[in-house]
Amino acid sequence: PISVQGAHMRWHPLRGEWVSYSGHRQNRTFLPPKEFNPLAPTRNPEFPTELPQGEYDVAVFENMFPTLSRLALEAPDLPGVPTMPSTGACEVVVFTKDADATLGALPLAHIALILEVWGDRYRELGARDDIEYLLPFENRGVEVGVTLHHPHGQIYAYPFVPPVAARQQAQEKGYYEKHGRALLTDFIEREAREESRVIYEGDRAIAFVPVCARYPYEVWIAPKNRLASMAEMDEKDRLDFAKALKTVLLKYEGLWQRPFPYLMVAYQAPTDGKVHPESHFHFEFFPPYRSSDKLKYLAGTEIGAGMFANDAFPEEKAAELKAVEVNLEHSESV
């Protein structure tokens, strides 16, 4: 059964943002042995995993230990700070039944299917009155806090636009009101003309190390033409985006010939019922390494001040990634 006991949010008056509290998540599964993999297909009905229906290509189900849930209906009254129930949704997206695979090792058609699933979840969850923003993401590697090694991502569906997305949205809206074009659309066109930081460019998708990268090996992937969300992608859009995604992931794996950890986040238009011509959806990758043997720790200036200090120039790291040769048709997990 899904547990949401005591889950609620409290308002942070200095930061002007909500903080969620979910004590039940302390009990979630943490790096289980392979024979107790909860994301594997159920083989014996008497011993079901979290996927009781058995075989699957891509599976989606509600997180058993959610931060946000429509079952969270109450919040305590606390002196000095507003509170609210942690409403919303948290879903798990299992990329494949193969526990030893990686997202980058999957066939292009399978990656395109995952993109289609994300678009479907955007439509379905976004239609709910209690949800205004969907954030699909993948944590890969223990360095970024993964608790299950089986290849999977998550979707957090918020009752409001969360702070990072809201800040991006404000920048995009201001730019659109001034120029009549989407900020990221113009940004992408400049990166494509510059070429030096581009990792992949197809007819419909592009991947690049942004000129303003905060992390040494940060990469963005976006459709070249403005699409507000993954729900607006057609089959050709998804296939080329899958090529861009697979290219980036294989280059990451090939860089040091070992598994490459990262946090992958998809930013899309809010699902607040309004039209968002300023929104241009894209993926951002935040890898924790700054070199093969050194992690990029978020410390005083990043956490305390909110200003990132990047120890490498984006052009240098883009050159490293560009030099890694990949084969999109044949790939195995490192």
Phi, psi and omega in degrees: 000147179284132181252130175226023187305119176078001184295129178198176177240150174234143182278131177265105189291331180282323180270343181066044182208161179274145173240130181266148179233121186219077183299334181294341182288347176297339184264006184287159182300135184229108176044062181287159173296158188303325183288350178244034182290113183286349181260002177284154175298144176291125178260323181240116182303338179283344179228070185288147169272195176284000179237078188290346185278357176089230187297148178200159170266303173228135182237143177231132176209162181288135179300132181286341179231068190281148169281325181234138181200146175290349176278346178279104189246350186230156174216143182287154171274121182236139179291132172094340181223138172293151175228162176205155176296149179278062181286161181134213180204148172228122181238151174256131177246107181273117189291329184196158176283346181282108184293340183262359181280173169229162179302318182289339181274352181286152176299155181303318181297327180288319177297320177298324177296319178298319176299321178295320178297315178300320177296321178296318179293326176299315180294313187288309180291323181294342179282347180287140182293336184268010182232130180240351180204135177247133179234097171283142178203163173227129168263123178238117178103146180295338180296337179247013171095018179296139180247351175224127184280339178305131185300118182201161172234184179224162172231124170255126180245113190262153176280001178209169175280117184291163192306313182295314179295323180295322179293316176299316182298321179295319178296317180295319181294317178298319179295317181296319180295331181274322189247345181074016178224160178284135181304311184291330177299313178292322179300315180296318180299321178292318178297320180295320178293320181293319175070332190296334182253004183281128180264325178209139171217121176244195179293329188234347183225156180216145176230137184202156167277116186293147180302336183253026185306136176268326177259146183306316183252030178295137177224142172247144172234136181208155168292143182290323174267146187295123170231134185284334182203170177293341178293341181269358182283140171261183186300318180292323176301313183295320182294316180289324176296322177298321177297317178297315182296314180296320178301311180299313183294321178290325176294319174302311182297322184280346185301311179239013178055049178198164178304137186245113181283153178194164165247123179249127183231139176252125177254127183227176177293149175300157178252051184263011179085000180259159174275136183235078179293347180277346187273135176226105188293151179199162174257146171233137177250132179238087179281141184278350182267141173256344171205178187298335183235014182227128175275149173269102180274137172277118187233218190305307185288323181288311183274316184286322184252338182081014176246121181284144172243107180270128184274005181214151177280137181306324181296324180293314182289326175298320179297321178298315181291322179298329184284345180279120180275139180227157176237112184287342183271330182230118180207147176229157177293138177283000000 
